[in-house]
Structure formats: C-alpha cells, structure tokens
Amino acid sequence: MVESINGDLREKLALALDVDDLVAAIRLGRQLKDYFGVAKIGLELYSAAGPEAIGAITDLGYRVFLDLKLHDIPSTVERSARVLGALGVSYLTLHAHGGVDMMRAGVSGLAEGATKAGLEIPSSLAITVLTSDDEAPPHIMPKRVVLAAEAGCTGIVCAVSDLTEAHHYAPRLQRVVAGIRLPGDPVDDQRRVASPEDALNGGADLLVVGRSVTRSDDPVAAAMRLHELAADTD
C-alpha cells in the first residue's frame, strides 16, 4: 500500500526516465511518484524534449537528476552548466574523464547559473566508471574520485562494488549508484549490477533505478517490491 511507503527511503530512490518521449515520461512519473523522490532525465529524454522535460517532471513533484555526463573543453562545460543550473535541476553529472579543470569549470558554472536564477545550487556529480564498463583498469576509479573532490564536486556516480573504496578516498562526497536490479531481472547492457539492499548496506546515498521498474509489466508492483527489498537493510 502507498500508505506504508517509507518517506526517507523514497528520497534515496531516483527513477530513471530513460525514454525518448515526454508524454511517456510524464505518464511513468505520475504513476510512480509515490515511490521515488528523484527522477533522472538522461540524454535520451533531454534530446527529445530539452528543458521542457525538466519543467514537466519538476511539476510532478520530483527533484530532477539531469544525467548529461558533460564532457568537453572547460569553457564549453562551464557555459553549458551555467544554463542548466538556471533550469531548476537538483543534480547534474559531469564526466570525470574530462579532468579536474573541466569539472571545476562545470561546478562553477552550475553554481553561477543557479544563484543568478535565485535557486539552490544543484549537486554536481562526477561520473567515475560506467556500470557498463567492466574492463577499466583498477586505478581509474580512485583517481577520478580524487579529481572529483579536488574539483569541488558534491558527489560521484559509481558501481556498488566501488562504494567502499570511493568513500576511503573522498569520504565527504555523496555516493550515487546506478545499475540497480531486482532479483531475477535481466542485466541487459550493464555489467556491474547490484541489488538495492547491497547498495544501501554499502553506504549509497542515492540509488538510480530504471528498467527493473519502468519496463516491468506492472511498474507499481515493481516499485513496491523495490521498497520492500530496500527497507530490509541494515
């Protein structure tokens, strides 16, 4: 029942709206807003609907996680982040592969854009290693975590298997985990997946959940199961 949903847990769950149609995204958002406090808009939906998607999903009551993985020269990233910071997002991703100067420029632009718009400064999240990449050398993730901290990022996005090491290198950073799957769900194009229990027990601050819920025959039932599993943590 919706009445039994844990509000604190809801705020730790991000619904990945990985669709290319704003109407479909709004439909999913309305259907699942009792179970998720955050909604992720990725490259697919942003390419289809642009800033309109941010406004529409915000109007449903979600905090928006804009996952564009900005990666370009520092000046371009700074200007882009300045625009995005004024749109009312709560999170923005930058790809740590771009280096400390690029990330620092993104952090600066994001803060400037939000401040000029009279908004709260969004969290800047550095992408460390994609959960679809199981061949990255072991030194890459900790190096990118350190660079993210040096650049002033608020947090990182990593796999569950990287949570402990990431916390060791930068304990102040928020840890966001993608690649969450419910038991029995297909892995699809992900390589480093994990259960919601493992992510929360590992110290994740935010879990990004997509296909396990959005592609289920019954998304609401899948979201309820997600809450039941996630609530059963240490």
N, C-alpha and C positions, 0 to 999 in steps of 0.2 A: 504494500500500500504506500502511496505517496506520503501519507502522514508519518510513516516510520522512517523517512529518509533523514540521515544524519546531515545536518546543515554544514558542519565543519568539514566533513568528508566531501560534500558536494563542491565546496570551494577548492578542493585539491584535484578536481577532475576537469579536464578540458576535452570537449567534444570536437573531434577533427571533422570539419565540414569539407571533406575532400571531394567536392562535386563541381561540375562546371556550369551550374545553373542556379541562379539566385533564388528562383521560386522553390526549387527542390531544397536548397539550403535553409530557407525560411521555414518550410514545412517540417524538416527534421528538427530545426531549432525549437519550434513551438512544441513539437511532440515530446522533446526530451529536456526541456528547460528545468523541470523539477529535479533532475538528476545531475546536472552539470552547471557549475558556476562560471565556467570559461568556455568560449568557443574559438576554435582555431580556424582562421582563414588562411589557406595556403596559396601557392602560386596559381593553382588551377582555378579556384573561385575568384581570386583577385584579377586574374587575366580576363575572366568572363564578365565581371561586374564592376571592378575597380573600387573606388572609395564608397560607392553606393552600398556595397556589401557590408562595409564596416558600420555604416549608419543603420542599416536594416537589422543587423544582428545585435547591435547595441540596444536598439529599440525593444528587442525581445527581453532585455534584462541581463544579457551576458556581458562579462568583461571579454574584450577581444584580444586574442593572441594572433598577431599578424606574422605569419611564418614565410617571409620572403627570402631569407638567407642572403641578405645583401652582401655582395662581393664585387668590388670594383675599386678604382683608384680612390684614395681618401676624400678628395674634394667632391666626387660624384656621390659617394656614400653619405657624406655629411649633408649635402643639399637634399638628397632623397629622404634621409631620416628626418630632416627638419620639416619637410612636407608631411610625412607620415605622423610625426609627433603631434601635429595640429589636428589630426583627424579623430582623436579620442580613443586610440588603442591603449591597451594596458600592458602589452608585451610586443616587442619587435625582435626578430632574430637577425643576427649578423654572422657571417661565416668566419670562424676563427682562422681559416686558411689564408684569409686576406692579410693577416698580420696585425701587430699592435697599433700601428699608426692608423690603419683603416678602421679598426674597431673603435679606437679613441675618437676618431672623427665622427663615426656613427653615434656614439654615446653623446657627444657634444651637440650634434645636430638635432638629435631626438629631444634632448632637454630644452634646447632653444625653441624648437617648434612648439612643444607643449606649453612652455612658460609664456610665450607670446600669445598663445590662444587661451590663456587662463586655465590650463588643465594641469592635472597632476602628472608629474614626469613618469613616463612608462618604464617598465623594466626592460633593460637591454640584455638579451640572451645570446651568448656565443655558442654557435654550433661547433661541437668538438669533432666527433667522428660519427657519420651517419649510421643508423642502426642497420642499414642495408649493406654496410661495408664490414666484412669480417676478415679483411686482408691488410688492414692498416698496421704498420709496424707498432710495437707496443709503446715506443717512446712518444708517439704523436699525440695521444690524448693528454697526458700530463703536461706536455709542452704547451698545448693550446689552452689548457686550463690556466696555467701560469700567465700566459699572454692576455687572456681574458681579464684576469684580476688586475694586471698591470694597466690595461686599457680603461679600467673603471667600469666594466660591465657589471650588471646586477646579478647575473647568473649564467648558467650554462645549460645546454641540452646534451644529454649523454644517454648511453645504454645503462640498464640496470647493473650490468657487470662492471661498470666503471664508477659506480657511486662512491664506494669506499675510498678508492684512490683519488678521485676528484676532490672529495672532502679533505683528504690529507693535504693536498697541495694548495687548496684555497677554501678554507672552512667557512668563510663568510658568504660565499656565493650560493645563491639559490640553485637547487638542482631539479631540472625538469627532465622527465623520462618519456621517451617515445617507444614505440614497438610493444605496447601492451596488448596482450592477447588473453582471452578467456580460455579455460581448459577445453581442448578438442577443436579449437578454431584453427584454420589453415594459417601457415606462416606467410604465404604469398611472397612478395619480393623482399621481405625483411629477413635478416639473418640472426640478429641478436635480440630476440624477443624475450618477454618475461611476463609473469602473472602480476596482477595488481598487488597481491599480498607480498611478493618478493620486492616490488618497487617500494612500497610503503615501509616494509620492515628494513629495507636498505637505506632509508632516510630521504627518499624523494619528497620534494615539496609540491610537485605538480605532476600529474600523470596525463599524458595525451592518449586518448582512446578514440579510435576511428572505426575501422572495418568490423571489429568484433560486435559493435553496436549498430552502426549505420547500414551495414549490409546484411544484418540479421533478418530473418523472416518476420520477427517480432521485435523491433528495436526497443520498445518499452520493457519487455520482458528481459531482454539482454542487459539493459541499463540497471534493472532491479537486481539481476544476478551479479552484475559488477559491484553494486553497493554491498550486497551480501558478502561477497568474497573479500572486498576491501575492508569491510568492517571487522572481519575476522583476522585482525593483525595484532602484533604485539604492541 
